[in-house]
Amino acid sequence: MTFEEWITSLNIEIVYCARLTVKSSSETKTLYVSTHAGVYDNQYYEPYLVGIPRMSKNMQEIMFGRSQISWGDLVLFNGDGFFDDYINSDTTWTLNGQEVVIEAGKPDWSVHGTIFKGYMKDPEFTDEEIRIPVYDAQYKLENIEIPPNEFDSTSYPNAPTSVIGRPIPLCFGYCYNITPVLIDDTNYTYKVHDGQINDVTHAYDDGVEVTIASKDLTNGTFRLSAAPVGTVTCDVEGAVSNGSFLTKPGEIVEYMLKAYANFSDDDIDSTYLSNFNTDVPWPIGVYVMNKTQLLDVIDMILVPLLSAYGITRDGKFRVWQFKEPTSSSSVTITDMEGHEGEFKGEFYPHIYWKVNIGYDRNWTIQTTGLGGSVGLSRKEWLKNMYRYTSKESSSTHSLYGSSKERTIDTFLKNKADAETLADRYLSIFGQKRMIITDKINLQVFNSELNDNIKYERTRYNLDGYYRLISIEENYEESETVVTLWG
C-alpha cells in the first residue's frame, strides 16, 4: 500500500514525527520528536510532539496567482524542561529560519510520507509547552528583493555620483525602449543588466535611433558612438543562462529562484515546470530597475497569464497554468464523505464577455522632446505603455446580463500570444462556473492546489470534475475543508 492510498483510508491510526534543525554559531543539530516514542527509520524519536500545525492554502484571486498559505504552530511538551537549553534567554541556539520536516505514517512506520517541509520562526513558550510557528519556502521568498546588487564607486569609478548606490538593473527576454543606466559619462557607456545578455539591438536618443559603437554582452553594457543630446533608451534581448537566451516565463522564473533565492533543482518541481513551459511558451520581456520584492516580480510575470504557483508539501516550488478540470482524478468525494450541514455551493460571480490584453510593453513612456525624425507611428507607441488586442463573445454578453469586460496588462511580446491568452480567459470565464465548499475526512490529505477532484452529490445533480482551489487541514480532528471550482 502506498502512502497516498493509506492516508486516504478511514479510521486509521497515525503517528506524526518531526525533525527540527537547531543552529548555533558553531554547531548544527537535529531534534527528533514524535507523538509516540519509538524508532522510525533507525532513529529514536522522543515523545514530545503534542500539536501538529493546521494548514490553510488557497489560490490568490480564487483561481490563479500566488498561493496564499497559513500554517499554525508546531507544539512541543516541555513540562520536564527537556528543551530549556534551546530557549533560555542566554542560549546561543536558534530555531529562526531553520528547517523542519513533518512526516505521518503507520505506527510500525511501514508506510509513511512527508506532509510538510519548511522553516521555523522564534518560539513562544510557557512552563508546559513550546509553540513554534512554521512556514514554507514561499514565506522565505517574501523577504527577498531584487535587483540584489547596487552600483559602487570601486566597480564603477566613472559613473555619475547620482548612480552610486542605485540598484544594478535586471533585464530578461525582449525589452523595448528601456532606460539604461549611465556608468561612464566620458565614454557614453550604459548598463542594462547585472550579468550576461543576448544583445542590444537598437539605441535611441530622444526616440531617434543612434549608432552603438560597441557592446560588452558579457557584462550587459554598450557604448554610444557620440554624446547623446537627450533621453537615451534601447531595445535589449536580456539575460543569458548557460548559453541560452531566456525568453519563456517559466525559464525566467526558474532563473530568478536559483539566482536570487538560492533554489536548487531539487527545490523545483521539474515535471510541472516542463509542462508549464509547454503550455506557456510565449516570449516576454521584464525590466527591473528599482528594488522590488521577488514574489511581486513573479506575480507580475505569472498572474496575468492565468498562471499560479506555490510550494508543495515536500517543499518544492510548483508552477502551472490554470485550466478547466479534466475528466480524471485519484480522489473522489461523495455524499458519504461530507459532514452534515457543511456543504455550500455557489456560482462564481465573475463572467467575462470581453477581454483586452496588453502586450509589447514600452518601458519608457515619452510624450515630449522627441527628435523630429521620429515617425508618427512610433510617436504614438512611445506615448503609451502597451499595445492592446481584444476578444469578445456576443453570446456570453447576451446570456449573462451582468457579464463584464476585463483588461489585463502582460509582459507578452507578441500579438498572437496575447490573442491566445484572451481566448483562454473567455474559455474559462466566459460561462457559468460553480464553487463548492465541503468539510470531509482527510481523504484529500495528499492533494495539492490545482489537482482534479471528482465530486458527487446526489442532490443538485453534482457529478463531475473540479479543480481544488483551497484546502484547510486540521490534522488533530482528521478533517479537511476543501473548495472546488468547475
Secondary structure as UniProt FT lines:
FT   HELIX           3..7
FT   STRAND          15..23
FT   STRAND          28..34
FT   STRAND          38..40
FT   TURN            41..42
FT   STRAND          43..46
FT   STRAND          49..51
FT   STRAND          55..59
FT   TURN            60..63
FT   STRAND          65..71
FT   STRAND          73..77
FT   TURN            79..80
FT   TURN            82..83
FT   HELIX           84..87
FT   TURN            89..90
FT   TURN            96..97
FT   STRAND          99..105
FT   TURN            107..108
FT   STRAND          112..120
FT   STRAND          124..125
FT   STRAND          129..135
FT   HELIX           137..141
FT   TURN            142..143
FT   STRAND          145..146
FT   TURN            153..155
FT   TURN            157..158
FT   TURN            161..165
FT   STRAND          170..178
FT   STRAND          181..184
FT   TURN            185..188
FT   STRAND          189..191
FT   STRAND          197..205
FT   TURN            206..207
FT   STRAND          208..210
FT   STRAND          212..216
FT   HELIX           217..219
FT   STRAND          221..224
FT   STRAND          232..241
FT   TURN            242..243
FT   STRAND          244..245
FT   HELIX           249..261
FT   HELIX           265..267
FT   HELIX           270..279
FT   STRAND          284..288
FT   STRAND          292..293
FT   HELIX           294..302
FT   HELIX           303..305
FT   STRAND          307..311
FT   TURN            313..314
FT   STRAND          317..321
FT   STRAND          332..333
FT   TURN            335..337
FT   TURN            340..341
FT   STRAND          344..347
FT   STRAND          352..359
FT   TURN            372..373
FT   HELIX           376..382
FT   STRAND          387..392
FT   HELIX           394..399
FT   TURN            401..402
FT   STRAND          404..409
FT   HELIX           415..429
FT   STRAND          434..441
FT   HELIX           442..444
FT   TURN            445..446
FT   TURN            449..450
FT   STRAND          452..457
FT   HELIX           459..461
FT   STRAND          462..474
FT   TURN            475..478
FT   STRAND          479..485
//
